[in-house]
Amino acid sequence: MHRCLICGYLYNPDEGDTAHGVDPNTPFEELPDSWLCPVCSVTKEYFEKVA
């Protein structure tokens, strides 16, 4: 999982982000560069990997 450093949103690859066109089982590394945090709209560079 990856956590947004700004708002704390957790991206779970098992769930994806279907509301924004990301299918379940999509690894964070495979998210398109245009993907934004669904809560605060920051880019992927503001996410950190969490255990």
C-alpha beads as a LAMMPS data file, in Angstrom:
LAMMPS data file: protein, C-alpha beads

51 atoms
50 bonds

1 atom types
1 bond types

-500.0 500.0 xlo xhi
-500.0 500.0 ylo yhi
-500.0 500.0 zlo zhi

Masses

1 110.0

Atoms # bond

1 1 1 0.000 0.000 0.000
2 1 1 0.978 3.603 -0.499
3 1 1 -0.046 6.529 1.711
4 1 1 -0.566 10.123 0.623
5 1 1 1.747 12.355 2.650
6 1 1 -0.712 15.241 2.412
7 1 1 -4.065 13.738 3.442
8 1 1 -3.284 10.187 4.570
9 1 1 -5.286 8.416 1.834
10 1 1 -4.191 4.794 1.459
11 1 1 -3.982 3.380 -2.044
12 1 1 -4.744 -0.336 -1.830
13 1 1 -3.737 -2.139 -5.049
14 1 1 -6.203 -4.945 -4.262
15 1 1 -9.050 -2.422 -4.539
16 1 1 -7.603 -0.055 -7.147
17 1 1 -9.462 3.218 -7.659
18 1 1 -12.450 2.201 -9.751
19 1 1 -14.078 5.622 -9.377
20 1 1 -11.151 7.005 -11.387
21 1 1 -10.690 4.183 -13.882
22 1 1 -8.066 2.127 -12.033
23 1 1 -8.930 -1.556 -11.948
24 1 1 -8.454 -3.705 -8.843
25 1 1 -5.060 -5.447 -8.630
26 1 1 -3.248 -2.478 -10.219
27 1 1 0.140 -1.955 -8.521
28 1 1 0.900 1.633 -7.490
29 1 1 3.871 1.645 -9.847
30 1 1 1.541 0.971 -12.785
31 1 1 -0.813 3.873 -12.081
32 1 1 -0.768 6.367 -14.956
33 1 1 1.261 9.526 -14.384
34 1 1 -1.989 11.475 -14.720
35 1 1 -3.521 9.722 -11.674
36 1 1 -4.157 12.008 -8.704
37 1 1 -4.986 11.287 -5.091
38 1 1 -8.776 10.897 -5.053
39 1 1 -9.023 12.853 -1.783
40 1 1 -6.663 15.828 -2.166
41 1 1 -5.638 15.679 -5.865
42 1 1 -1.855 15.598 -5.416
43 1 1 0.365 13.606 -7.787
44 1 1 1.987 10.236 -7.128
45 1 1 5.219 11.873 -5.961
46 1 1 3.473 12.730 -2.677
47 1 1 2.935 9.074 -1.787
48 1 1 5.147 6.814 0.298
49 1 1 5.166 3.045 0.447
50 1 1 3.863 1.600 3.711
51 1 1 4.070 -1.983 4.955

Bonds

1 1 1 2
2 1 2 3
3 1 3 4
4 1 4 5
5 1 5 6
6 1 6 7
7 1 7 8
8 1 8 9
9 1 9 10
10 1 10 11
11 1 11 12
12 1 12 13
13 1 13 14
14 1 14 15
15 1 15 16
16 1 16 17
17 1 17 18
18 1 18 19
19 1 19 20
20 1 20 21
21 1 21 22
22 1 22 23
23 1 23 24
24 1 24 25
25 1 25 26
26 1 26 27
27 1 27 28
28 1 28 29
29 1 29 30
30 1 30 31
31 1 31 32
32 1 32 33
33 1 33 34
34 1 34 35
35 1 35 36
36 1 36 37
37 1 37 38
38 1 38 39
39 1 39 40
40 1 40 41
41 1 41 42
42 1 42 43
43 1 43 44
44 1 44 45
45 1 45 46
46 1 46 47
47 1 47 48
48 1 48 49
49 1 49 50
50 1 50 51
